[in-house]
Amino acid sequence: MERVTYGSAGLLAVALLAACSAGGQAGNGPDRIAMAGGAAREAPVSFSPRDKAEGVPTDQPVVVAAVSGKLRSVRVDGGKSGSLQGVLSGDGTRWRSTGTARPGAAYTVTAVSVDAAGKQSTTTSRFTTVKGKETFDIETITPNKDDTGLTVGVGMPIMIAFDKPVADRVSIERNLLVRSSKPVEGAWHWFDDQHVDFRPQEYWPARTRVRVEARLAGVRGGPGMYGKRNVTVNFKIGRSQITKGSTDEHVLTVRRDGKKVRRMPMSAGQGGQWKYYTTSGIHLAMSREPVTVMTSPGIGPGQAGYYQLTVYNTVRISNSGEYVHSAPWSVGSQGSANVSHGCVNISPDNAAWFIKNTLIGDPIIITGSPRKLEPTNGWGHWQENWKQWLKWSSLKAGPTISLS
């Protein structure tokens, strides 16, 4: 994946932007505006954007302020584009939208206010947003029900893929919300212009509920490009299970919630050629496959060293062909020698247990090999320390939002 540098710090949650000028038409002073059923006069409320503003950015908040008195209600109606929700200040004098407007839409703002004498007034204002030339959409969010299941391991990242390259990373990242039932410090990380992933600074706490809210409808993704829709995914972190193995000691040890639950003799990559070393590093379980057909890397039929082998009970740990899998042919070497072409070999009984007891996203940590797992080799997200991870974040680190 290509990495592109960018900057600008902020929080994970959606920032409430200060009201700004849209084509010189936004403002905070009193407007002279048409009152419901009456002639134009100084309005009891002010609007930003101002009445009849055009080309308003979709991420500019709508702000309504009482000139005197208080606001009773505010409604921002965009017709087929839907309405904008908002929050009223504690003293009832100021209302601010919290959603993102749709491009090329016309909105009507209706404010009901009451002055110091108790007189109620209804005031309206209208504006139109900037027109969009194209849209972008979320192609996939992982974890999901079909690919990973909705209960995953403590190392599981949140991975979002877009259907086309995007340029405005700050606007997009600002509208990606992560909520969790147990607070964690985390950050988004751009691998390229179509992939942005989130991980906590440390592993997720066991049994945490998580919700991802991609509020991207109307969000600017680049010049003339806006988000097509909002997407929400809920998932749960399961028990904490971490597997550790050494290519020197030839043993995999599985700990669940801190307690040792399985010890499995293993055989790792035999080395000799670089591709035959098992990678060292923090791997994640990427898939569980009852049957996998494995072929020799970089060698075709008829060439020396070519093989095609059907293997059972496999757990994938990288994109370079590494699995933890059943290997009845190497049981005699498991626990004492490395004889594989890069995979982690375990016995049929241990492999049957491991695939049954592994969640997608469980950490599987291998040490002892001179070949290191690259951060972009499969889900090598934990190969980067926190400082390295933040280097590729637009808004840096921040706490997740509470999920009750």
VODRENRO-619217 format. One record per residue (C-alpha): residue number from 1; residue in one letter; x, y, z. Coordinates in Angstrom, 2 decimals. Example, Ala and Ser with C-alpha at 12.3 -4.5 7.8 and 13.67 -1.06 7.14 Angstrom:
  pos  code        x        y        z
    1     a    12.30    -4.50     7.80
    2     s    13.67    -1.06     7.14
***
This chain:
  pos  code        x        y        z
    1     m     0.00     0.00     0.00
    2     e     1.12     3.56    -0.71
    3     r     1.57     5.93     2.21
    4     v     0.92     9.64     1.77
    5     t     1.89    12.28     4.34
    6     y    -0.65    14.74     5.71
    7     g    -1.20    16.78     8.85
    8     s    -3.65    18.65    11.12
    9     a    -4.46    17.45    14.65
   10     g    -7.82    17.06    16.37
   11     l   -10.10    14.56    18.15
   12     l   -11.64    11.27    17.01
   13     a   -15.16    12.54    17.57
   14     v   -16.92    14.92    15.22
   15     a   -15.70    18.46    15.92
   16     l   -18.30    21.18    16.09
   17     l   -16.94    23.73    13.63
   18     a   -17.19    27.44    14.27
   19     a   -19.61    29.27    12.02
   20     c   -17.78    30.63     8.99
   21     s   -18.58    32.72     5.98
   22     a   -20.17    31.06     2.96
   23     g   -19.53    33.26    -0.03
   24     g   -19.53    36.30     2.25
   25     q   -23.14    35.65     3.28
   26     a   -22.83    34.08     6.73
   27     g   -22.92    36.31     9.80
   28     n   -23.87    36.57    13.42
   29     g   -25.61    39.96    13.55
   30     p   -29.41    40.48    13.41
   31     d   -30.95    39.93     9.98
   32     r   -33.67    41.91     8.34
   33     i   -35.83    38.99     7.27
   34     a   -39.40    38.11     6.35
   35     m   -41.40    37.25     9.44
   36     a   -44.12    34.60     9.14
   37     g   -47.21    36.48     7.93
   38     g   -45.59    39.92     8.11
   39     a   -43.38    42.47     6.37
   40     a   -39.63    42.59     6.58
   41     r   -38.22    43.90     9.87
   42     e   -35.36    43.20    12.22
   43     a   -35.60    39.51    13.12
   44     p   -35.63    38.31    16.72
   45     v   -33.03    35.69    15.76
   46     s   -29.90    35.63    13.62
   47     f   -28.93    32.89    11.16
   48     s   -25.66    31.51     9.90
   49     p   -25.61    30.95     6.96
   50     r   -27.63    34.08     6.26
   51     d   -30.90    34.09     4.37
   52     k   -30.51    33.31     0.63
   53     a   -26.86    32.21     1.01
   54     e   -25.65    30.07    -1.90
   55     g   -22.81    27.59    -2.30
   56     v   -22.63    26.89     1.45
   57     p   -20.08    24.17     2.31
   58     t   -21.78    20.96     3.39
   59     d   -19.78    20.82     6.62
   60     q   -20.58    24.38     7.71
   61     p   -22.83    24.17    10.77
   62     v   -26.15    25.96    10.84
   63     v   -26.23    28.32    13.80
   64     v   -29.35    30.10    15.05
   65     a   -29.05    32.64    17.88
   66     a   -31.72    34.57    19.74
   67     v   -31.08    38.32    19.50
   68     s   -33.16    38.76    22.62
   69     g   -35.13    36.19    24.54
   70     k   -34.80    32.46    23.95
   71     l   -35.33    29.82    21.28
   72     r   -38.29    27.47    21.60
   73     s   -37.46    25.24    18.61
   74     v   -35.37    25.11    15.44
   75     r   -36.00    22.98    12.36
   76     v   -33.70    22.68     9.32
   77     d   -35.62    20.98     6.49
   78     g   -33.92    19.89     3.28
   79     g   -36.90    18.18     1.63
   80     k   -35.71    14.98    -0.05
   81     s   -32.25    15.64     1.39
   82     g   -33.65    15.21     4.89
   83     s   -33.47    17.40     7.96
   84     l   -30.44    18.44    10.02
   85     q   -30.40    17.62    13.71
   86     g   -28.85    19.96    16.25
   87     v   -28.34    20.88    19.89
   88     l   -29.66    23.81    21.91
   89     s   -27.37    25.58    24.37
   90     g   -28.11    25.27    28.06
   91     d   -29.40    28.82    28.31
   92     g   -31.69    28.34    25.30
   93     t   -30.18    31.20    23.28
   94     r   -28.19    29.32    20.63
   95     w   -28.81    26.28    18.42
   96     r   -26.15    24.53    16.32
   97     s   -26.56    21.71    13.81
   98     t   -24.60    18.51    14.38
   99     g   -25.11    16.79    11.02
  100     t   -23.62    17.33     7.57
  101     a   -25.75    18.87     4.84
  102     r   -26.17    17.26     1.42
  103     p   -24.53    18.85    -1.62
  104     g   -26.75    20.70    -4.10
  105     a   -29.62    20.89    -1.62
  106     a   -31.95    23.71    -0.57
  107     y   -32.64    24.06     3.16
  108     t   -35.25    26.02     5.05
  109     v   -34.49    27.01     8.64
  110     t   -37.51    27.69    10.84
  111     a   -36.93    29.13    14.31
  112     v   -39.53    29.69    17.00
  113     s   -38.44    32.18    19.65
  114     v   -39.93    34.07    22.56
  115     d   -38.83    37.52    23.69
  116     a   -38.48    38.91    27.21
  117     a   -42.12    39.98    27.21
  118     g   -43.27    36.48    26.34
  119     k   -44.15    37.23    22.72
  120     q   -43.58    34.26    20.39
  121     s   -42.27    34.69    16.85
  122     t   -41.58    32.33    13.97
  123     t   -38.71    33.28    11.65
  124     t   -37.49    31.54     8.50
  125     s   -34.30    31.60     6.47
  126     r   -33.21    29.69     3.36
  127     f   -29.87    28.66     1.90
  128     t   -28.46    26.28    -0.70
  129     t   -25.32    24.14    -0.47
  130     v   -22.45    23.75    -2.88
  131     k   -23.14    21.42    -5.81
  132     g   -21.31    18.10    -6.04
  133     k   -19.90    16.52    -9.19
  134     e   -19.47    12.96    -7.91
  135     t   -19.88    10.78    -4.83
  136     f   -17.71     8.31    -2.97
  137     d   -18.92     5.35    -0.94
  138     i   -17.69     2.84     1.60
  139     e   -16.87    -0.40    -0.20
  140     t   -16.27    -2.48     2.95
  141     i   -16.04    -2.10     6.72
  142     t   -14.25    -4.82     8.67
  143     p   -15.18    -6.43    11.03
  144     n   -18.50    -7.47     9.57
  145     k   -20.96   -10.33     9.94
  146     d   -19.97   -12.22     6.78
  147     d   -16.15   -12.05     6.82
  148     t   -15.16   -12.01    10.47
  149     g   -18.30   -12.49    12.53
  150     l   -19.40    -9.84    15.00
  151     t   -17.43   -11.19    17.97
  152     v   -13.72   -10.70    17.36
  153     g   -10.36   -10.83    19.10
  154     v    -8.69    -8.13    21.18
  155     g    -6.29    -7.21    18.37
  156     m    -8.99    -6.56    15.76
  157     p    -8.56    -3.29    13.84
  158     i   -11.44    -1.40    12.22
  159     m   -10.72    -1.28     8.48
  160     i   -12.58     0.92     5.99
  161     a   -12.11     0.69     2.22
  162     f   -13.55     3.36    -0.11
  163     d   -14.72     2.73    -3.65
  164     k   -12.45     5.46    -5.07
  165     p    -9.48     7.55    -3.92
  166     v   -10.29    10.42    -1.56
  167     a    -8.27    13.56    -0.91
  168     d    -9.82    15.36     2.08
  169     r    -8.65    13.01     4.80
  170     v    -9.32    15.47     7.62
  171     s   -13.00    15.91     6.72
  172     i   -13.48    12.16     6.39
  173     e   -11.63    11.22     9.56
  174     r   -13.54    13.89    11.52
  175     n   -16.77    12.08    10.64
  176     l   -15.63     8.58    11.59
  177     l   -16.84     7.96    15.15
  178     v   -15.80     5.04    17.32
  179     r   -17.91     4.36    20.40
  180     s   -17.05     1.72    23.01
  181     s   -18.52     0.44    26.26
  182     k   -15.02     0.58    27.81
  183     p   -12.93     3.68    27.00
  184     v    -9.78     3.27    24.92
  185     e    -7.27     5.65    23.38
  186     g    -7.13     5.09    19.64
  187     a    -6.44     6.64    16.25
  188     w    -7.18     6.25    12.56
  189     h    -4.33     5.48    10.18
  190     w    -4.24     5.96     6.40
  191     f    -2.52     3.22     4.40
  192     d    -3.36     4.93     1.09
  193     d    -6.09     7.15    -0.40
  194     q    -8.68     4.35    -0.27
  195     h    -7.93     2.65     3.05
  196     v    -8.15     4.04     6.58
  197     d    -7.93     1.80     9.68
  198     f    -8.43     2.31    13.42
  199     r    -6.73     0.54    16.31
  200     p    -6.40     1.27    20.02
  201     q    -3.06     2.17    21.54
  202     e    -3.22    -1.14    23.41
  203     y    -5.34    -4.22    22.73
  204     w    -9.09    -3.79    23.17
  205     p   -10.31    -4.67    26.68
  206     a   -12.00    -8.07    26.65
  207     r   -15.78    -8.10    26.24
  208     t   -16.02    -4.52    25.01
  209     r   -18.95    -3.48    22.83
  210     v   -17.95    -1.27    19.89
  211     r   -19.89     0.82    17.39
  212     v   -18.44     2.44    14.26
  213     e   -20.43     5.34    12.84
  214     a   -19.22     6.49     9.44
  215     r   -21.25     9.68     9.05
  216     l   -20.09    10.39     5.55
  217     a   -23.29    11.43     3.72
  218     g   -22.49    14.87     2.32
  219     v   -18.94    14.92     3.69
  220     r   -16.34    16.36     1.34
  221     g   -13.93    13.73     0.04
  222     g   -12.15    15.97    -2.44
  223     p   -12.88    18.74    -4.96
  224     g   -16.51    18.31    -6.03
  225     m   -16.71    14.87    -4.34
  226     y   -19.06    14.08    -1.45
  227     g   -19.97    11.05     0.62
  228     k   -22.96     9.04    -0.56
  229     r   -24.32     7.60     2.71
  230     n   -23.90     6.91     6.42
  231     v   -22.89     3.44     7.62
  232     t   -23.01     1.99    11.14
  233     v   -21.49    -1.31    12.31
  234     n   -21.75    -2.85    15.78
  235     f   -19.45    -5.61    17.01
  236     k   -18.11    -7.09    20.23
  237     i   -14.66    -7.95    21.51
  238     g   -14.58   -11.49    22.92
  239     r   -12.41   -12.99    25.63
  240     s    -8.74   -12.06    25.56
  241     q    -6.79   -14.85    23.84
  242     i    -3.14   -14.35    22.92
  243     t    -0.97   -17.05    21.38
  244     k     2.82   -16.84    21.53
  245     g     5.37   -19.06    19.81
  246     s     9.11   -19.13    19.25
  247     t    10.91   -20.52    16.21
  248     d    13.79   -21.31    18.58
  249     e    11.78   -23.11    21.26
  250     h     9.28   -24.73    18.82
  251     v     6.25   -24.30    21.08
  252     l     2.96   -22.36    20.82
  253     t     1.39   -21.31    24.12
  254     v    -2.21   -20.09    24.26
  255     r    -3.34   -17.87    27.13
  256     r    -6.98   -16.95    27.63
  257     d    -7.78   -14.06    29.97
  258     g    -4.23   -14.42    31.27
  259     k    -4.41   -18.16    32.01
  260     k    -2.52   -20.81    30.05
  261     v    -5.06   -23.07    28.27
  262     r    -2.98   -24.92    25.64
  263     r     0.63   -25.80    24.90
  264     m     1.28   -27.03    21.37
  265     p     4.57   -28.29    19.90
  266     m     5.23   -26.53    16.57
  267     s     7.54   -26.47    13.60
  268     a     8.17   -23.19    11.76
  269     g     9.84   -22.16     8.50
  270     q    13.07   -23.97     7.68
  271     g    14.78   -20.88     6.27
  272     g    17.60   -21.29     3.76
  273     q    15.69   -19.00     1.36
  274     w    14.10   -15.81     2.71
  275     k    10.62   -16.91     1.65
  276     y    10.94   -20.07     3.75
  277     y    11.26   -18.20     7.06
  278     t     8.16   -17.70     9.20
  279     t     7.82   -13.98     9.87
  280     s     8.44   -12.70    13.39
  281     g     5.95   -10.23    14.81
  282     i     2.44    -9.63    16.06
  283     h     0.16   -11.42    13.62
  284     l    -3.62   -11.48    13.80
  285     a    -5.91   -14.37    12.93
  286     m    -7.32   -13.28     9.56
  287     s    -9.45   -16.26     8.59
  288     r   -10.36   -19.79     9.69
  289     e   -10.42   -22.24     6.82
  290     p   -11.39   -25.90     7.22
  291     v    -9.63   -26.71     3.93
  292     t    -6.87   -24.74     2.16
  293     v    -5.01   -25.70    -1.03
  294     m    -1.43   -24.48    -0.72
  295     t     1.02   -24.11    -3.59
  296     s     4.74   -23.39    -3.60
  297     p     5.48   -19.63    -3.67
  298     g     7.10   -18.41    -6.89
  299     i     7.46   -21.91    -8.36
  300     g     5.28   -23.31   -11.15
  301     p     4.33   -26.86   -12.14
  302     g     7.29   -28.84   -13.50
  303     q     9.86   -26.71   -11.68
  304     a    12.08   -28.07    -8.93
  305     g    10.48   -27.67    -5.52
  306     y     6.94   -27.23    -6.84
  307     y     4.11   -28.55    -4.67
  308     q     0.35   -28.33    -4.35
  309     l    -1.01   -29.60    -1.06
  310     t    -4.45   -29.81     0.54
  311     v    -4.21   -28.75     4.19
  312     y    -6.87   -28.92     6.91
  313     n    -7.85   -26.70     9.83
  314     t    -5.89   -23.61     8.87
  315     v    -5.77   -20.17    10.51
  316     r    -4.34   -17.50     8.23
  317     i    -1.91   -15.02     9.84
  318     s    -0.53   -12.97     6.91
  319     n    -0.94   -12.23     3.20
  320     s     2.36   -13.90     2.32
  321     g     0.92   -17.40     2.66
  322     e     1.47   -18.03     6.36
  323     y    -0.96   -20.19     8.35
  324     v    -1.10   -22.09    11.59
  325     h    -2.31   -25.46    10.32
  326     s    -2.51   -29.20    10.71
  327     a     0.66   -30.96     9.48
  328     p     0.59   -34.70    10.21
  329     w     3.72   -35.15     8.07
  330     s     5.87   -33.03    10.42
  331     v     4.64   -34.25    13.82
  332     g     8.02   -35.91    14.41
  333     s     9.76   -32.51    14.08
  334     q     7.19   -30.45    15.97
  335     g     8.70   -29.32    19.24
  336     s    12.28   -29.80    18.08
  337     a    13.01   -28.52    14.54
  338     n    11.82   -26.11    11.84
  339     v    10.99   -27.95     8.61
  340     s     8.12   -26.04     6.96
  341     h     8.11   -23.65     4.00
  342     g     7.06   -20.75     6.26
  343     c     3.84   -21.88     7.94
  344     v     3.47   -22.86    11.58
  345     n     2.90   -26.65    11.66
  346     i     1.00   -28.25    14.55
  347     s    -0.54   -31.69    15.02
  348     p    -4.02   -32.56    13.66
  349     d    -5.51   -32.64    17.17
  350     n    -4.00   -29.29    18.09
  351     a    -5.06   -27.74    14.77
  352     a    -8.66   -28.91    15.28
  353     w    -8.64   -27.33    18.74
  354     f    -6.97   -24.12    17.55
  355     i    -9.36   -23.35    14.69
  356     k   -12.35   -24.02    16.96
  357     n   -11.03   -21.79    19.74
  358     t    -9.67   -18.88    17.69
  359     l   -11.53   -15.64    16.95
  360     i   -10.69   -13.48    13.95
  361     g    -8.48   -10.72    15.35
  362     d    -6.80   -12.86    18.02
  363     p    -3.08   -11.93    18.32
  364     i    -0.64   -14.68    17.33
  365     i     2.88   -13.54    18.21
  366     i     5.90   -15.29    16.68
  367     t     9.48   -14.56    17.74
  368     g    12.94   -15.85    16.83
  369     s    12.92   -15.46    13.05
  370     p    15.19   -12.97    11.23
  371     r    12.34   -12.18     8.81
  372     k    10.03    -9.51    10.26
  373     l     6.33    -9.18     9.52
  374     e     5.71    -5.99     7.54
  375     p     2.88    -3.71     8.80
  376     t     1.21    -4.01     5.37
  377     n     1.53    -7.82     5.19
  378     g    -2.03    -8.83     6.01
  379     w    -3.15    -7.25     9.28
  380     g     0.26    -6.31    10.63
  381     h    -1.17    -3.22    12.33
  382     w     0.47    -3.95    15.67
  383     q     3.92    -4.08    14.09
  384     e     4.01    -0.29    14.26
  385     n     4.55     1.29    17.66
  386     w     2.14     4.04    18.70
  387     k     4.36     6.86    17.44
  388     q     4.69     5.19    14.04
  389     w     0.94     4.53    13.89
  390     l     0.11     8.18    14.60
  391     k     2.41     9.36    11.82
  392     w    -0.26     8.33     9.32
  393     s    -3.25     9.80    11.19
  394     s    -4.85    13.11    10.23
  395     l    -6.42    13.87    13.61
  396     k    -3.96    12.02    15.85
  397     a    -5.09    10.14    18.97
  398     g    -8.15    10.60    21.13
  399     p   -10.51     8.66    23.39
  400     t   -13.40     6.66    22.02
  401     i   -16.91     8.00    22.69
  402     s   -18.90     6.33    25.44
  403     l   -21.31     3.61    24.32
  404     s   -23.94     3.03    26.98
***
